[in-house]
Amino acid sequence: MTEVERLDYDVVVIGAGGAGLRAVIEARQRGLSVAVVCKSLFGKAHTVMAEGGCAASMGNANPNDNWQVHFRDTMRGGKFLNNWRMAELHAKEAPDRVWELETYGALFDRTADGRISQRNFGGHTYPRLAHVGDRTGLELIRTMQQKIVSLQQEDKQRYGDYEAKLKVFAECTITDLLKDGDRIAGAFGYWRESGRFILFQAPAVVLATGGIGKSFKVTSNSWEYTGDGHALALRAGATLINMEFVQFHPTGMVWPPSVKGILVTEGVRGDGGVLKNSEGKRFMFEYVPDVFKGQYADSEEEADRWYTDADNNRRTPDLLPRDEVARAINSEVKAERGSPHGGVYLDIASRLTPEEIKRRLPSMYHQFKELADVDITAEPMEVGPTCHYVMGGIEVDPDTASSSVPGLFAAGECSGGMHGSNRLGGNSLSDLLVFGRRAGLGAASYVESLDTRPKVGQSDVDRAARTALVPFDPPRQGVEENPYTLQNELQQTMNDLVGIIRKAEEIERALAKLDEIKERIGNVLVEGHRQFNPGWHLAVDLRNMLLVSECVARAALLRTESRGGHTRDDHPQMDSHWRNKLLVCETTTDDPLAPSVTVTAKDQEPMRQDLLELFELGELEKYYTDEELASHPGRTA
Ligand code: FAD
């Protein structure tokens, strides 16, 4: 029988980023006992890296802003493939979630008259991002941790123990979800330091594990982003959607090689920075796609006026949605108008004073100075696309964040639907707050509704332990494999063949390579023992990276159109027949190391009429089929 530490909770939240912490707060405030588990240090979630800000239509910078405008921008950014109910809840609730953070102790930057300041970002009609310099994510995490400490202090007064009802388990990796019949019964994992096993017995699990960026070679994401939540959900029988949509942020560092992919915040362009090619030309004016024609400035003069007079000028195309800007940079580099190291130039030096740059973008100033020896107050940055965010994730009910598996909930980047085919900058931090809270509420209501609690079976625990320890066993068949080699091959494959521009033949090659890695993964052998063993940790994570990569590749092959974060060179147009189609990923075999993936198409529920009426018919005609619009009042009148 496996030696395992066993603990009982009402709700286990896996992930201590913005989504996880917000879920924890909500579930605890509802009176439930909550464990929060994270594989990194507490406080070192990916959310900390968020720079630009949190989108919420507070209307502080422009009184014309409201939830309807935010909703419209989000749907446009996602090319109308978003789950409209999620986009609606998000737009309506984001301002309250930002305010609530201030009640926890956050302090956002202020306007001259003391209101929360809001900055411009790509695809947002009005300045909308509440921010704290370019360290917004840090403030978000800091204040939610502070809130958690205050809840623990209340528990100490009431129960005599800070951790009586809310405990943090840091540097602890969850490797399996366990079920009792169809229902979630717990989560199994190991302590990274000791390698010892731990079992959380709980009727509700909230996944808040973030993204999948480490499946790609060039990425802004940190080491935790190995798609664990996506893979845990799949293996537990839940479905993933939108996995073909991967966001390549247009501006990652390109030089020196050791820092390639590190993010250069969109806040640089929001605060006036412009993109230029090797000829010094502001090339974005050449790349405004038809669906956005008329909404963006067509001269440099108008674009520059817009920064100070947004009501009477159209916004700069430097702030088109990210997918558009990333493709434009790719085209400039291909046309040999790029910078020396394979990017383009991002110039803020000629646009703001050095003092202003250091005040508004302190992290960017230090990042370039320290990592690339570039002074961004005096010279342009070199930037290029980097894998940044996954729009795809666990399919959830918009209101409760529940997945198709009873007791399993998901929020934040590991959930799918909200952002459609492309996320607008700033819409992730607000997503974490809105749906993190809803996941906490959903999980609490679910637990309260149960008559009997599910039980974890010993055989499932033993199986989870055996699976975790496979990398210490002799290879399944023949040659032993090194996890670092396999990871490198996987990342290169995804980068080169399922990256920013895709075609069928390349995706098929990628799938063949993934099949080969699937065969080899059973032969991964790690040295040493279970105490802090990074090779073993990677071997376990690699299974998740492989599974989510297969989902991305299979869905990318099936979607024969270009939309948002999915660009097919062999199908370059957006096809309205694909707009309402979700590609749903499921696992079909029980192989714990490398299960198979199937992808099927299904239709989304049509948008509610009152929401549809927020758009001009002429705009909808760019995205919808004639059949879909046949009953639109504009057509029937
Ligand atoms: P995270 O914050 O990544 O948290 C994931 C948690 O899950 C971590 O605690 C991790 O340890 C844990 N975890 C993962 N797997 C396991 C496992 N198996 N077992 C236990 N724990 C596990 N968005 C914006 O809206 N505005 C911005 O300005 C912005 N800037 C960004 C800048 C950068 C450099 C990057 C990379 C992203 C940025 N984003 C921004 C995107 C945004 O930061 C992320 O989408 C968001 O923070 C994800 O939050 P999350 O709560 O879903 O996950």
Boltz pocket constraint, residues with backbone or C-beta under 6 A from the ligand:
constraints:
  - pocket:
      binder: B
      contacts: [[A, 14], [A, 15], [A, 16], [A, 17], [A, 18], [A, 19], [A, 20], [A, 37], [A, 38], [A, 39], [A, 40], [A, 41], [A, 44], [A, 45], [A, 46], [A, 47], [A, 48], [A, 49], [A, 50], [A, 51], [A, 52], [A, 53], [A, 54], [A, 55], [A, 136], [A, 137], [A, 172], [A, 173], [A, 174], [A, 175], [A, 208], [A, 209], [A, 210], [A, 211], [A, 220], [A, 221], [A, 222], [A, 224], [A, 228], [A, 229], [A, 263], [A, 388], [A, 389], [A, 411], [A, 412], [A, 413], [A, 414], [A, 424], [A, 425], [A, 426], [A, 427], [A, 428], [A, 429], [A, 430], [A, 432]]
      max_distance: 6.0
